[in-house]
Amino acid sequence: MSRISKLQKKFKQLYIDAFLVTNQKNIYYLTGFDLLQGDGCLLITPENAIIITDDRYQLALEEFESDEVVATISRDYYGAVNKICEGLNLSVLGYESTISYQLFDTLDELMTSDIVPFDHLIEQMRLIKDSTEIAKLREAAQLQTAGFEYALSIVHSGMTERELAIKLDYWMKMHGASSSSFPTIVASGINSAKSHATASDKEITDGDVVTLDFGYYLNGYTADMTRTFAVGSIDPELRDVYEIINEARQQVIDMAKVGIHGNQLDAAGRSLIEEAGYGDEFNHGMGHGIGLDVHELPATYAPGATKVRMKNNEVITVEPGIYIPEIGGVRIEDDIVVTHGGAEILTTAPTELLIVGD
């Protein structure tokens, strides 16, 4: 059954006659057509999936092969939506609750049908990956691993964080990546104590630990990987912290299986960090979903995530970290597929402590 027909089957239980999709990634997920955000919408009716966009996309739509999707060319996207709904006597239109207030105001003014918001309707469908999606995520993760090896081969004392990020970006794009899925984090020395530092003009120096957190799109899907390494030497406390984080990461992966709750999975690693006395220095969730977006459902799994329950073929990150002000921090992040038989690790770059240039 196609993704569109799965959505259409939900209409009766949702008490809607049609559903309007405006999120770019959700349109791509349902149709395979790449429409830039704001350049149109997708109307799913009981019988059709209709892309409504303007004539800039006419040639691309003529080349687009689909047995399910048709197109309407119009500069008045939502006027066209209303005309289609009126023509088909569709009286209740569902829409994504994440739309802007401006778009809501437009729909509220235009639509003769009732409009009803839904939270994460398509995102819930995206949570479970099919075999094609997992293959694409695996390829993206393999490119991440190769990119990390490249970064290790060029990093040296005196290079700035920004220079390393720029060279990695160039290398990833030259090897197939379309774009980064978030600004690359290169955090060295005391900057590594900031869990979401960005690449700065700080020079990487001997004795620094460097946290490299990056994600790149390949064929529409993104990986998200973090590795921490040292340059020249490493503070003894951070060496111990590294071992704690690596063990916590592995414990979470070992516990990851279908049916486990998010708080239980989080506890598998967090408890080890707390027992070592660093509970206050781990200040974020254990991970999140990943796929067409770098952050997908589950948005996070952490101590309070009792309602999150892992499903077969869900792809999540595992990213414990300890951040010590004035000294530095360590984070190691992998992407994994949750299955009935346990977890498959997609990001296969080495996780043992690496010291470059010593």
C-alpha positions in Angstrom: 0.0 0.0 0.0 1.4 3.4 -0.9 1.9 6.2 1.6 -0.8 8.3 0.0 -3.4 5.4 0.2 -2.4 4.8 3.9 -3.2 8.4 4.6 -6.5 8.3 2.6 -7.5 5.2 4.7 -7.2 7.3 7.9 -9.8 9.9 6.7 -12.9 8.0 8.0 -11.5 7.6 11.6 -10.2 11.2 11.6 -13.6 12.5 10.4 -12.2 14.5 7.5 -12.8 14.5 3.8 -9.4 15.7 2.6 -6.0 16.6 4.0 -3.8 19.6 3.0 0.0 19.2 3.2 2.2 22.3 3.1 5.4 21.0 4.8 8.1 20.4 2.1 9.5 17.2 3.6 6.0 15.8 4.1 5.1 16.5 0.4 8.3 14.8 -0.7 7.6 11.8 1.7 4.1 11.3 0.2 4.8 11.9 -3.5 8.6 11.9 -4.2 8.3 15.3 -5.7 10.6 18.0 -4.5 8.7 21.2 -4.0 10.5 24.0 -2.2 8.8 25.2 1.0 6.2 27.8 0.3 6.0 27.1 -3.5 2.7 25.3 -3.3 0.9 22.5 -1.5 -0.4 18.9 -1.8 -4.2 18.2 -1.5 -5.0 14.6 -0.7 -8.7 13.8 -1.5 -10.4 10.4 -1.1 -9.5 9.6 -4.8 -6.5 11.8 -5.7 -3.3 13.4 -4.6 -3.0 16.9 -6.2 0.1 19.0 -6.2 -0.9 22.6 -6.6 2.0 24.9 -7.6 2.8 27.6 -10.2 4.2 27.3 -13.7 7.9 27.4 -12.5 7.4 23.7 -11.8 5.4 22.8 -15.0 8.3 21.1 -16.8 9.4 19.2 -13.7 5.9 18.0 -13.2 5.6 16.9 -16.8 8.8 14.8 -16.3 7.5 13.5 -12.9 6.2 9.9 -13.2 3.5 8.9 -10.8 0.4 6.8 -11.0 -1.1 8.6 -8.0 -0.2 12.2 -8.3 -1.7 14.8 -10.6 -1.0 18.5 -10.7 -2.8 21.8 -10.9 -0.9 24.9 -12.1 -2.1 28.1 -10.3 -0.6 31.2 -8.8 -3.4 31.2 -6.3 -2.5 28.0 -4.4 -5.2 28.1 -1.7 -7.9 29.5 -3.9 -7.3 26.4 -6.1 -7.6 24.2 -3.0 -11.0 25.8 -2.1 -12.3 25.4 -5.7 -11.3 21.7 -5.7 -12.9 21.1 -2.3 -16.1 22.9 -3.5 -16.2 20.9 -6.7 -15.9 17.6 -4.9 -18.3 18.6 -2.1 -15.6 18.0 0.5 -16.9 19.6 3.7 -14.0 19.0 6.2 -10.4 19.7 5.4 -7.6 18.6 7.7 -4.3 20.5 7.8 -1.0 20.5 9.6 -1.0 22.3 12.9 2.6 23.6 12.2 1.4 26.1 9.5 2.1 29.8 10.1 -0.6 32.0 11.5 -0.6 33.9 8.2 -1.4 30.7 6.3 -4.1 29.8 8.8 -5.6 33.2 8.4 -5.6 32.7 4.6 -7.3 29.3 4.9 -9.8 30.6 7.5 -10.8 33.4 5.1 -10.9 31.4 1.9 -12.2 27.9 2.7 -15.9 27.2 2.5 -15.2 23.8 4.1 -14.5 23.4 7.8 -10.7 23.3 8.6 -9.4 21.0 11.3 -5.7 21.0 12.6 -3.8 17.8 13.2 -0.5 17.3 15.1 2.2 15.3 13.4 -0.1 13.2 11.3 2.4 12.5 8.5 5.4 12.8 10.9 4.0 9.8 12.7 4.0 7.9 9.4 7.6 9.0 8.8 8.7 7.6 12.2 8.8 4.0 10.9 11.3 3.6 8.0 10.8 1.2 5.1 13.7 -0.7 3.6 14.4 1.9 0.9 14.7 4.6 3.5 17.0 2.6 5.7 19.2 1.9 2.8 19.5 5.6 2.1 20.2 6.4 5.7 22.8 3.7 5.7 24.5 5.3 2.7 24.3 8.8 4.3 25.9 7.3 7.4 28.7 5.7 5.4 29.5 9.1 3.8 29.6 10.6 7.4 32.2 8.0 8.4 34.3 8.8 5.3 34.0 12.5 6.1 35.2 11.9 9.6 38.2 10.0 8.3 39.0 13.0 6.0 38.6 15.5 8.9 41.1 13.4 11.0 43.6 13.4 8.1 43.7 17.2 7.8 43.2 18.5 11.3 46.2 20.0 13.0 47.3 22.4 15.7 46.9 26.0 14.4 43.9 25.2 12.2 40.7 27.2 13.2 37.4 25.4 14.0 35.8 27.3 11.1 38.5 26.2 8.6 38.0 22.5 9.6 34.2 22.9 9.2 34.6 24.6 5.7 37.0 22.0 4.4 34.8 19.2 5.7 31.8 20.8 4.0 33.6 21.0 0.7 34.7 17.4 0.9 31.2 16.1 1.8 29.6 18.0 -1.1 32.3 16.9 -3.5 31.5 13.3 -2.5 27.8 13.4 -3.1 26.2 15.3 -0.2 23.6 17.9 -1.3 23.8 20.1 1.8 24.3 20.0 5.5 21.3 19.3 7.7 22.5 21.7 10.4 25.5 24.0 10.9 28.5 21.8 11.6 29.7 21.9 15.2 33.5 22.0 15.6 34.1 22.7 19.3 37.7 22.6 20.6 39.2 23.1 24.1 36.9 24.9 26.5 34.4 25.4 23.6 33.7 21.6 23.7 32.1 22.2 27.1 29.2 23.9 25.2 26.9 21.2 24.0 25.7 23.3 21.0 28.8 25.4 20.2 29.2 26.4 16.5 32.5 26.5 14.6 34.4 29.7 15.5 37.6 31.4 14.7 39.3 29.8 17.7 42.5 28.0 16.8 42.7 24.3 17.6 45.8 23.8 19.8 47.8 20.9 21.3 46.0 19.5 24.3 42.5 20.4 23.0 39.7 17.9 22.7 37.6 18.5 19.6 34.0 17.6 19.3 32.9 17.3 15.7 29.1 17.0 15.2 27.9 17.1 11.6 25.1 15.9 9.4 24.7 15.9 5.6 21.9 15.0 3.1 22.5 12.2 0.6 19.6 11.3 -1.7 17.2 13.2 0.5 18.1 11.6 3.9 20.5 12.8 6.5 22.8 11.2 9.0 23.9 12.9 12.2 27.2 11.8 13.8 29.4 13.1 16.6 32.9 12.1 17.4 35.3 13.6 20.0 39.0 13.3 19.5 42.1 14.9 21.0 45.0 16.8 19.5 48.5 16.1 20.8 47.4 15.0 24.3 44.3 14.9 26.5 43.5 16.0 30.0 43.4 12.9 32.3 39.9 13.7 33.6 38.6 14.0 30.0 40.3 10.7 29.2 38.2 9.1 31.9 35.1 11.0 30.8 35.6 9.7 27.3 35.5 6.1 28.5 32.3 6.8 30.5 30.6 8.3 27.5 31.6 5.6 25.2 30.4 2.9 27.6 27.1 4.8 28.1 26.6 5.0 24.4 27.2 1.3 24.0 24.8 0.4 26.9 22.0 2.4 25.2 22.7 0.6 21.9 22.7 -2.8 23.6 19.3 -2.0 25.2 17.7 -0.6 22.1 14.9 -3.0 21.0 11.3 -2.9 19.9 9.0 -2.1 22.8 11.4 -0.4 25.2 10.2 3.0 26.5 12.2 6.1 25.8 12.9 6.8 29.5 14.2 3.2 30.0 16.5 3.5 27.0 17.8 6.9 28.3 18.4 5.4 31.7 20.6 2.7 30.3 23.2 5.3 29.6 22.3 8.1 32.0 22.6 5.9 35.1 26.2 5.1 34.3 27.0 8.8 33.9 25.2 9.7 37.1 27.0 6.9 39.0 30.3 8.3 37.8 29.3 11.7 39.4 28.6 13.6 36.1 24.8 13.6 36.1 24.7 17.4 36.2 27.1 17.7 33.3 24.8 15.7 31.0 22.3 18.4 30.2 20.2 17.1 27.2 18.2 14.1 26.0 19.9 10.8 24.9 18.8 11.2 21.3 16.0 11.8 18.8 14.5 10.5 15.6 16.2 11.1 12.2 15.4 10.7 8.5 14.2 13.3 6.0 14.9 15.8 8.8 17.8 15.8 11.2 15.2 16.0 14.1 12.2 13.7 13.6 9.9 11.9 15.9 10.6 11.0 18.6 11.6 14.6 19.2 13.7 13.3 22.2 13.9 10.4 24.5 15.0 11.4 28.0 14.0 10.7 31.7 10.4 11.8 31.2 9.8 10.1 27.9 7.4 7.4 29.2 5.1 7.7 26.3 7.8 7.1 23.7 8.0 3.4 22.8 10.4 2.2 20.2 9.0 0.6 17.1 10.5 -1.8 14.5 12.6 0.1 11.9 12.6 3.3 13.8 15.9 5.2 13.3 17.2 7.2 16.3 20.4 8.8 17.4 22.3 7.9 20.6 24.3 10.8 21.9 25.4 11.0 25.5 27.7 13.8 26.5 29.5 15.3 29.5 30.4 18.9 29.5 32.8 20.3 32.2 33.2 24.2 32.2 36.8 25.4 32.0 38.0 21.9 30.9 36.0 20.7 28.0 33.5 18.1 27.0 32.9 14.8 25.3 30.0 13.6 23.1 29.8 10.5 20.9 26.8 10.1 18.7 25.6 7.2 16.5 22.6 6.6 14.4 20.9 3.2 14.9 18.0 1.2 13.5 15.8 -0.3 16.2 14.6 -3.9 15.3 13.1 -6.9 17.0 16.6 -8.4 17.0 18.3 -5.3 18.6 20.0 -2.4 17.0 21.9 -1.9 13.8 24.6 0.8 14.1 24.6 2.9 10.9 27.5 5.2 11.7 30.5 2.9 11.8 33.3 5.4 12.4 35.6 4.3 15.2 34.5 5.2 18.7 37.7 4.5 20.6 39.7 7.6 21.7 41.8 9.0 18.9 44.7 11.4 19.5 45.9 13.0 16.4 49.4 14.5 15.9 50.9 13.1 19.1 
